[in-house]
């Protein structure tokens, strides 16, 4: 019985879309790529992803018949039941995951961590990951915060031979059209200077990528596969890249 791949989308600060990206990545891998996944929500005390799942279940009871039929059609497009969401504070996360995986471990477990510099124990939990993705926006301040944290991670964890991290990535997120060229250049420079890998996928600043289950607006959801327009195209692009990362981690 092989150990699951531990995968985190993390940030030293809030407001860069890491929770939305965690839900998006989990839903793409599970519903579109067929991975058996679980999500660990460590965002104590708000537990955003757990609340999102609860909200989605409640909203299903208030949808119109036409929209409910549309959602059921999405459900029937996939043979996979909704992935489990484990709610736990940071300090208990690894123990809870071990308990969950005792009988039938998933192939990949995605961790939604609180801002890394604000919660005790978060850096230690991050060091237990096989891979981590740092979302970066077009803001130079956000990029500097990521750079500073990667330096700390390298000094205290990676160069000391501690932890399990094998790969680190940057993912461009919430990039406005007018800043794309400059943001891309800064991200490439950040990747070159820190040795972190820059993912090919780049996400624009779009409401489509926000967790949402609504009759009037589409968004990312934990219960159904992402669908429609930009989301469908993104599922292919980001799904292929995540699949390549996980395949590489499984064979290393």
N, C-alpha and C positions, 0 to 999 in steps of 0.2 A: 504494500500500500504506500504510494508515493506521497511525499509531503506537498501540500498545496503551495503555489507561488503566492508570496505575500507582496502586495502591490499597493503603494500609497500615492495619492495625489495630494501634495502638501505645499504649504506656504508659510514663511515666517510671519506673515501678517494676513489680515482678513481682507475681503473685498476684491479678490482676484478670480472668483468663480470656481474655487476648488470643489465645493460641494456639488454644484451643478455638473461639473466635469466628472465627478465620481459616479453620479447617477447615470450620466450619459455613457460613460465607459462601461459600467456594469450592464446597462440595458443593451448596448451594442454587442458586447461579448456574449451575453446570455441568450438574448432573443434572436440576434442576427447571425452570430458566429457559432452558436450551439455549445458554448462553454458552460460547464456547471460552476456557477460562481456564488459567492456570498459577500455581503457588504457588512462591514463593522463600523457602526456609527459611534465615534468616541467624542462627539461634540457636546460634552456635558456642560451645562445642564439643559441646553435647548434641544439636543438630539434632532437636528433638522431633518435628516432622512427618515427617521422613524416617524416624525410628525407628518412628513410628506406622504408616506405610505398610508397613514391613518386618514389624512385628508382626502386622498384619492379614493379610498374605500367608502368614505362618507359621501363624497361627491357622486359616486356611481349611483347612489340611491336617489339622487335628485336630478339626474339627467332626463331629457326628453326621450321618448321612445325611439325617435329617429336616430339621435346621437348615440343612444345605448346600443342600437343595432350596429352602428358603425364601429363602436368600441369592441363589441363582441366579434365582429368580423376581423379586427386586428388580433384579438386573442386567438382566434381559430387559425390564423396564419402561422402560429408557432405552436410547437408541441410541448413547450416548456412552461411549467408552472412558475409563478413569480419567485424570484430568488429570495432567500431568507435575508433579513436584516437583523443583525445582532447589536443590541443596545448595551453599551458598557462604558464606564469611565476608563481613562487611559491606563491607570495602574492595574486594572483587572483584565485588560483587553486580551493579552496573550493566553491567560488561563481560560477565559471564556471561549476563545477560539479553539483551544485544545479540546475542551469539553464538546464543542459543537462538531469537531472533526473526528471524534473518537471512533465512530462506527462507519461513517460514509463521507470522507473528506471531499470537498469540492476541488476542482482543478485550480481555481484562482480565488483568492480572497482580497477584496479591495477595502482598504482602510480609509475612512474619512476622519482626518485628524484635526484637532483645534489648531489655531495659529501656533506655530512651533515655539515662539519665544515667550508665550504667555502662560503655558500650562506645564506644571511640573511633571516630568516623566515622559513628555512627548518626544523629546530628542532620543531618549533611550528606546522608545517604541519604534521610532523611525529607523533606528539602527538595526532593528530586527527584520526589516523589509528586505526582499530580494531586489526590488527596484523601486525607485521613487521618481515621480514627475513633478516638476515645479512649474506651475502656470506663471507666465510673465505677460503683463499688459504692455501697452505702449509707453507707460509712464517711466521716465528715467529713475524716479525714486523707487518704484517697485523693483526695477532691475537691480538697483544698488542693494536693496534689502535682500534679494535673492543671492547676489554675489557675496555679500557679507556672511549670510548663513552658510553658503557652500564652503566658504573659507573656514568657518568654525567647524563644520562637519568634517572637513578634511583634516584639520589639526587635531581634533579631539576623538574622532572615530576612525576614519579611513586609514590615515597614516600610522595609527597605533595598532592596526590589525584587529580592531574591535568590530563587533557587529557582523551582519550578514549581507550588507549592501553590495550588489554586484554591478548595478548600472544606475546612472542618474541621467535624467532627461529634462530638457526645457520644452515647454509647450506654449506657443504663442496663443493668447486668448484675449478676447474683448478688444481686438485691434480695430480702430476706426479706419475707414478708407483713406482719409487724408493723411494719416500718420504711418501707413503700412510700410512705405519704403524705408523711412528712418527707423521704424521699430524693427524691421527685418535685419537691418544692418547692425543695430545695437545688440540684437539677440545673437547674431553670428559672432560678433566680437566677444560677447559674454561667454558663449560656448567655447570659443577658441582659448580664451584666457583662463577658464576654470577647468577645462577638460571634460565638461558635461556635454552629452550628446543633444543636438537640436533636432527635435522631431520635424518631419516634413509638413505635417498637418498644421494649419493656421486657422484659427477661428475668429470670425468677425464679431463685432459687438452687436449681438442679435438677441431679441427676446425669445427666439425659437429655442435657444439652448438653455433657457431657464426652466426649472421644474414646474410643470403646470399640467392640469387636466381640466380643460374647459371646453364648452360647446362652441364658443366663439373664437377661441385662439388655441393654436397648437403649441405644444411644448414638450419637454422631456418628462418622462413619467416612469415610475418604478414597476408598474403593473403590465405595461404593454410595450412592444417594440417602438422605437422612434420611427416616425414616418412623415412623408410629405415634403416635397420641394427640397430645400436646402438640407433638411435633416436626413432625407433618404440618400442624398449624395455624400453627406458627411459620414453616414454609417458605413459606406464603402471605403472611403478614404481613411478615416480614423480606425475603422475595424480592421482593415488590412495591416495598418501599422502596429496596432496593439497585438494582433495575431503574430506578427513577425517577432515582436519583443518577447512574447510569452513562449513561442516556439524556441527561441534562442535560449531563454532562461531554463527551459525544460531539458535542454541538451547539454548545457555547460557542466 
